[in-house]
Amino acid sequence: MSGPAPDGRVSDAVAGHWADRATPRSLRPYLRLARIERPIGWWLLLLPCWWSAALAAIAAGAPTPNLAHLALFLVGAVAMRGAGSTYNDIADRDLDARVERTRSRPLPSGQVGTRAAAVFLVLQALVGLLVLLQFNGTAILVGLGSLVPVAVYPFMKRVMPVPQLVLGLAFGWGALMGWVAVFGRLDAAPILLYAGTIAWIVGYDTIYAVQDIEDDEIAGIRSSARFFGERLRLAVGACYGLCVALVGLSIAAAGGGPAAYLGLAGFAAHLGRQVLRLRERDGAGALALFRSNRGAGLILFAGLVLDAALRAWVGRA
């Protein structure tokens, strides 16, 4: 059984990150609770927000997404990903102690106490609330709705064969926020985008869960990777295919043009490459594929932004 590294680093954290090199030792366990050294988490929370903001720009005829909104979503994603990770670690501290990859996290390894972690959770949530209060009233109400799936997700791995569905409900919520922040209402386009984002999240988090299949079997933790088993690639491919279809429908509903669909095609190609490279018991390979979803999401975002710019330019010509 392994524990934390001599300097307290978490076993699956990014090696050499500034959070483990350039910060006071007393703060490092809290930065690890917030997963600061693993930015892929807040990227994956942020990208649906940015997609939605870009889709709203297309529908509104604006040349760019609202830049202030993009910046607020960035701050909010970092804060709320940290809060969500801290909450998840508090809820899972006993389970994490039984899994090789997670037993070196700050709570199961004893670097941070439960009460101190709870205080840190509240502080991060307050930052997220301050960000949310910068938007219109409807956006605030919609944003508060995300707390329901966030609250129940850590417990779903104990009862659901595919808890990633609830993670999708929580992590994909930003697909609604970018649109409602501009229009003050929800329409077909953001709802379709949200549904597609949920399918994307189930797919990529199934890939992520490949790392823990053996430990999860021993600990009795449920995951989509265990549930799909030998049908892993087929299931991830189906999730990704559904994602692409639904995002395509959302682009159509927003009045998107060729550049948006070009971005979607690049996104789809990236997802297809992941499926082809996925192997059932290749944990290291699965982690690399999971992290590559930042690039996939940025391809789609670039296509949506370009489409908004081109449509605005053509409209002024």
C-alpha positions as CSV (number, residue, x, y, z in Angstrom):
1,M,0.0,0.0,0.0
2,S,1.4,3.4,-1.0
3,G,0.9,6.7,0.7
4,P,1.6,10.3,-0.2
5,A,5.0,11.3,-1.6
6,P,7.5,12.6,0.9
7,D,6.6,16.1,0.0
8,G,2.9,15.4,0.3
9,R,2.2,15.2,-3.5
10,V,-0.8,13.2,-4.7
11,S,0.1,10.2,-6.7
12,D,-1.7,11.1,-9.9
13,A,-1.0,14.8,-9.8
14,V,0.9,16.6,-12.5
15,A,4.6,16.3,-11.6
16,G,6.6,19.5,-11.2
17,H,3.5,21.8,-11.0
18,W,4.1,25.2,-9.5
19,A,1.6,24.4,-6.7
20,D,4.1,21.9,-5.4
21,R,7.2,24.1,-6.0
22,A,6.4,27.8,-5.5
23,T,3.8,27.9,-2.7
24,P,4.2,27.6,1.1
25,R,4.0,24.0,2.4
26,S,1.1,24.8,4.6
27,L,-1.0,25.8,1.6
28,R,-0.2,22.9,-0.6
29,P,-2.7,20.4,0.8
30,Y,-5.5,22.9,0.2
31,L,-4.3,23.5,-3.3
32,R,-4.4,19.7,-3.8
33,L,-7.9,19.6,-2.4
34,A,-8.9,22.1,-5.1
35,R,-7.0,20.1,-7.8
36,I,-5.0,23.3,-8.8
37,E,-2.2,21.1,-10.0
38,R,-4.7,19.3,-12.4
39,P,-6.2,22.1,-14.5
40,I,-8.0,19.7,-16.8
41,G,-10.9,19.6,-14.3
42,W,-11.7,23.3,-14.5
43,W,-11.1,23.3,-18.3
44,L,-13.7,20.6,-18.7
45,L,-16.1,22.6,-16.5
46,L,-15.3,25.8,-18.3
47,L,-15.6,24.6,-21.9
48,P,-19.4,24.1,-22.0
49,C,-19.8,27.6,-20.6
50,W,-17.6,29.0,-23.4
51,W,-19.5,26.9,-26.0
52,S,-22.8,28.3,-24.8
53,A,-21.5,31.8,-24.8
54,A,-20.2,31.4,-28.4
55,L,-23.5,29.8,-29.5
56,A,-25.3,32.8,-28.0
57,A,-23.1,35.2,-29.9
58,I,-24.0,33.4,-33.2
59,A,-27.7,33.7,-32.4
60,A,-27.4,37.3,-31.4
61,G,-25.3,38.3,-34.4
62,A,-22.5,39.5,-32.2
63,P,-18.9,39.3,-33.6
64,T,-17.5,37.7,-30.4
65,P,-18.8,36.0,-27.3
66,N,-19.2,38.5,-24.4
67,L,-15.6,38.8,-23.2
68,A,-16.6,39.7,-19.6
69,H,-18.8,36.6,-19.5
70,L,-15.9,34.5,-20.7
71,A,-13.6,35.9,-17.9
72,L,-16.3,35.4,-15.2
73,F,-16.9,31.8,-16.4
74,L,-13.1,31.2,-16.1
75,V,-13.0,32.4,-12.5
76,G,-16.2,30.6,-11.6
77,A,-15.0,27.3,-13.1
78,V,-11.7,27.3,-11.2
79,A,-13.5,28.2,-7.9
80,M,-16.4,25.7,-8.4
81,R,-14.2,22.9,-9.6
82,G,-12.2,23.4,-6.5
83,A,-15.3,23.5,-4.3
84,G,-16.7,20.4,-6.0
85,S,-13.5,18.5,-5.7
86,T,-13.2,19.4,-2.0
87,Y,-16.8,18.3,-1.4
88,N,-16.2,15.1,-3.3
89,D,-13.1,14.3,-1.2
90,I,-15.0,15.0,2.1
91,A,-17.7,12.6,1.0
92,D,-15.4,10.0,-0.4
93,R,-12.6,10.1,2.2
94,D,-13.2,6.6,3.3
95,L,-13.5,5.2,-0.2
96,D,-10.5,7.1,-1.4
97,A,-8.4,5.4,1.3
98,R,-9.1,2.0,-0.3
99,V,-8.1,3.0,-3.9
100,E,-4.4,3.1,-4.9
101,R,-4.7,6.2,-7.0
102,T,-6.6,8.3,-4.5
103,R,-5.3,7.2,-1.0
104,S,-2.6,9.8,-1.2
105,R,-5.1,12.7,-1.4
106,P,-5.0,15.2,1.5
107,L,-8.0,13.9,3.5
108,P,-7.3,10.1,3.5
109,S,-3.6,10.7,3.9
110,G,-4.2,12.9,6.9
111,Q,-2.7,16.1,5.5
112,V,-5.9,18.0,6.1
113,G,-8.7,17.5,8.7
114,T,-12.3,17.2,7.7
115,R,-13.3,20.4,9.5
116,A,-10.6,22.5,7.8
117,A,-11.6,21.0,4.4
118,A,-15.2,22.1,5.1
119,V,-14.1,25.6,5.8
120,F,-12.1,25.7,2.6
121,L,-15.1,24.4,0.7
122,V,-17.2,27.2,1.9
123,L,-14.6,29.8,1.0
124,Q,-14.4,28.5,-2.6
125,A,-18.2,28.3,-2.9
126,L,-18.4,32.0,-1.8
127,V,-16.1,32.9,-4.7
128,G,-18.4,31.0,-7.1
129,L,-21.4,32.8,-5.6
130,L,-19.8,36.2,-6.1
131,V,-19.2,35.3,-9.8
132,L,-22.8,34.1,-10.2
133,L,-24.2,37.3,-8.8
134,Q,-22.6,39.3,-11.7
135,F,-25.2,37.8,-14.1
136,N,-28.9,38.5,-14.7
137,G,-31.6,37.2,-12.4
138,T,-32.5,34.3,-14.6
139,A,-28.9,33.2,-14.9
140,I,-28.5,33.3,-11.1
141,L,-31.6,31.1,-10.7
142,V,-30.4,28.6,-13.3
143,G,-26.9,28.6,-11.8
144,L,-28.2,27.8,-8.4
145,G,-30.0,24.8,-9.9
146,S,-26.6,23.2,-10.6
147,L,-26.2,22.6,-6.8
148,V,-28.6,19.7,-6.9
149,P,-26.6,17.3,-9.1
150,V,-23.3,18.6,-7.5
151,A,-24.7,17.7,-4.1
152,V,-25.8,14.1,-4.9
153,Y,-23.0,13.1,-7.3
154,P,-20.4,11.8,-4.7
155,F,-23.0,9.3,-3.4
156,M,-24.1,7.9,-6.8
157,K,-21.1,5.7,-7.2
158,R,-22.5,3.7,-4.2
159,V,-25.9,3.0,-5.9
160,M,-25.8,3.7,-9.6
161,P,-24.0,1.5,-12.2
162,V,-23.3,4.6,-14.3
163,P,-22.7,7.5,-11.8
164,Q,-21.1,9.4,-14.6
165,L,-24.7,10.4,-15.7
166,V,-25.1,12.5,-12.6
167,L,-21.6,13.9,-13.1
168,G,-22.7,14.9,-16.6
169,L,-25.7,16.8,-15.2
170,A,-23.4,18.7,-12.9
171,F,-20.3,19.3,-15.0
172,G,-22.3,20.2,-18.2
173,W,-24.5,22.9,-16.5
174,G,-22.4,25.6,-18.1
175,A,-23.9,24.7,-21.5
176,L,-27.0,26.5,-20.2
177,M,-25.3,29.4,-18.5
178,G,-23.6,31.1,-21.5
179,W,-26.9,31.4,-23.3
180,V,-29.1,32.5,-20.4
181,A,-26.5,35.1,-19.4
182,V,-27.0,36.8,-22.8
183,F,-30.7,36.2,-23.4
184,G,-32.2,35.8,-19.9
185,R,-34.0,32.7,-21.0
186,L,-33.5,29.1,-22.1
187,D,-34.2,28.0,-25.6
188,A,-33.8,24.8,-27.7
189,A,-30.1,25.6,-28.6
190,P,-28.7,25.6,-25.1
191,I,-30.9,22.6,-24.0
192,L,-29.6,20.6,-26.9
193,L,-26.1,21.7,-26.1
194,Y,-26.5,20.6,-22.5
195,A,-27.8,17.2,-23.6
196,G,-24.8,16.8,-25.9
197,T,-22.4,17.9,-23.2
198,I,-23.8,15.3,-20.8
199,A,-23.1,12.6,-23.4
200,W,-19.6,13.9,-23.8
201,I,-18.9,13.9,-20.1
202,V,-20.2,10.3,-19.7
203,G,-17.8,9.3,-22.5
204,Y,-14.7,11.0,-21.2
205,D,-15.3,10.2,-17.6
206,T,-15.7,6.5,-18.6
207,I,-12.3,6.8,-20.1
208,Y,-11.0,8.3,-16.9
209,A,-12.5,5.5,-14.8
210,V,-10.4,2.9,-16.7
211,Q,-7.6,3.9,-14.3
212,D,-9.5,2.5,-11.3
213,I,-11.2,-0.6,-12.6
214,E,-9.2,-3.1,-10.6
215,D,-9.3,-1.0,-7.3
216,D,-13.0,-0.2,-7.8
217,E,-13.8,-3.9,-8.2
218,I,-12.1,-4.6,-4.8
219,A,-13.6,-1.6,-3.0
220,G,-17.1,-2.2,-4.5
221,I,-17.2,1.3,-6.2
222,R,-19.4,1.5,-9.2
223,S,-18.4,3.2,-12.4
224,S,-19.3,3.2,-16.1
225,A,-16.0,1.6,-17.0
226,R,-16.9,-1.4,-14.8
227,F,-20.5,-1.5,-16.1
228,F,-19.6,-1.4,-19.8
229,G,-16.7,-3.9,-19.4
230,E,-15.8,-5.5,-22.7
231,R,-18.2,-3.1,-24.5
232,L,-16.1,-0.1,-23.3
233,R,-15.0,1.2,-26.7
234,L,-18.5,0.7,-28.1
235,A,-20.1,2.5,-25.2
236,V,-17.7,5.5,-25.3
237,G,-18.1,5.7,-29.1
238,A,-21.9,5.7,-28.7
239,C,-21.7,8.5,-26.1
240,Y,-19.4,10.6,-28.3
241,G,-21.6,10.0,-31.4
242,L,-24.7,11.1,-29.5
243,C,-22.7,14.2,-28.3
244,V,-21.8,15.2,-31.8
245,A,-25.3,14.7,-33.1
246,L,-26.9,16.8,-30.3
247,V,-24.3,19.6,-30.5
248,G,-24.9,19.7,-34.3
249,L,-28.6,20.1,-33.6
250,S,-27.8,22.9,-31.1
251,I,-25.7,24.7,-33.8
252,A,-28.6,24.4,-36.2
253,A,-31.1,25.8,-33.6
254,A,-28.8,28.8,-33.0
255,G,-28.5,29.5,-36.7
256,G,-24.9,28.5,-37.0
257,G,-23.0,28.4,-40.3
258,P,-20.2,26.5,-42.0
259,A,-17.4,27.5,-39.6
260,A,-19.4,26.2,-36.6
261,Y,-19.9,22.8,-38.4
262,L,-16.2,22.8,-39.3
263,G,-15.4,23.1,-35.6
264,L,-17.8,20.4,-34.8
265,A,-16.2,18.1,-37.5
266,G,-12.7,18.7,-35.9
267,F,-14.2,18.0,-32.5
268,A,-15.8,14.7,-33.8
269,A,-12.5,13.6,-35.4
270,H,-10.7,14.2,-32.1
271,L,-13.3,12.1,-30.2
272,G,-13.1,9.4,-32.8
273,R,-9.3,9.2,-32.3
274,Q,-9.8,8.7,-28.6
275,V,-12.2,5.8,-29.1
276,L,-9.7,4.1,-31.5
277,R,-6.9,4.4,-29.0
278,L,-8.8,3.4,-25.9
279,R,-7.8,0.1,-24.3
280,E,-9.7,-1.5,-21.4
281,R,-6.8,-2.0,-18.9
282,D,-4.5,0.8,-20.0
283,G,-4.7,3.3,-17.2
284,A,-1.9,5.5,-18.3
285,G,-3.2,5.7,-21.8
286,A,-6.7,6.4,-20.5
287,L,-5.5,9.3,-18.5
288,A,-3.8,10.8,-21.5
289,L,-6.9,10.4,-23.6
290,F,-9.1,11.9,-20.9
291,R,-6.8,15.0,-20.7
292,S,-6.9,15.4,-24.4
293,N,-10.5,16.5,-24.2
294,R,-9.4,20.0,-23.5
295,G,-8.0,20.2,-27.0
296,A,-11.2,18.6,-28.4
297,G,-13.3,21.2,-26.6
298,L,-11.1,24.1,-27.7
299,I,-11.5,23.0,-31.3
300,L,-15.3,23.2,-31.1
301,F,-15.0,26.6,-29.3
302,A,-12.7,28.0,-32.0
303,G,-15.2,26.9,-34.7
304,L,-18.1,28.6,-32.9
305,V,-16.1,31.8,-32.3
306,L,-15.0,31.9,-35.9
307,D,-18.6,31.4,-37.1
308,A,-19.8,34.3,-35.0
309,A,-17.1,36.6,-36.3
310,L,-17.7,35.6,-40.0
311,R,-21.5,36.0,-39.7
312,A,-21.1,39.4,-38.1
313,W,-18.6,40.5,-40.8
314,V,-20.8,39.3,-43.6
315,G,-23.8,41.1,-42.1
316,R,-21.9,44.3,-42.1
317,A,-20.6,44.0,-45.6
